[in-house]
Amino acid sequence: MRRFKSVLFISAVCLSSSANAYVGLGISAKSNDARVYLPLNISDHFRVEPALRYYKDEQTDDIGSRDTKALEISVGLFRRSKLMQNTSIYYGGRLGYIQEETSINSTYNDMVFDIDGFSIAPTIGFEYLFTDNFSVGAEAEWFYRDLDGSEWNGGTQSNFDKETTGTSTRLILRFNF
């Protein structure tokens, strides 16, 4: 919970210091990445981009069911450089808080997994502006996630730590107001 409050505080500071910024709205065009972005172009060379990702998956078969809910709140800080007239590159990183809950109910056993933690993701991206207000961006990131969790299995609890690294790519459509 302390990490979540830290991310909210950083986002609030960035939002309050950007009263003169150009604000936009973005969505990820990747099918399994339901992220919504709030790009704040502080200047021609600096962007702050809070993002929210919510994921819900329900599966049912003859043996049982599985229900997963995940929430990720992050903020990205990026340096922007113009390459050509309508094209720019941006680089920086995202810091996020992740919370996930999975429950598995089957004829054999019931289990619940509660996970939360943080992510750090150095990111690089390219952006093409079709107009002054509409752009499409492609970005790649390397991420590190440090998650703590607990597993409830038939009345017993066990705790675990999970560290994950990997890469991710996405296409982002942005509209600036």
Number of C-alpha atoms within 10 A of each C-alpha: 9 9 14 18 11 13 18 18 12 14 19 13 10 19 18 9 10 17 11 11 17 16 19 17 17 21 20 20 16 12 8 9 15 14 18 20 21 21 23 23 20 18 14 12 14 18 24 24 25 25 22 17 17 16 14 13 10 11 10 12 8 7 9 14 15 17 15 16 15 16 15 20 23 24 23 23 21 22 16 21 15 14 12 9 8 13 16 17 20 21 20 18 19 21 21 23 26 21 20 19 18 18 18 17 15 15 9 7 10 16 17 19 18 17 20 23 22 21 20 19 22 18 21 19 20 19 22 18 16 11 10 10 12 16 18 19 21 17 17 17 20 15 18 17 20 16 20 16 17 16 19 15 14 10 8 8 12 10 12 10 12 12 12 10 12 10 12 11 15 17 19 20 19 22 18 17 10
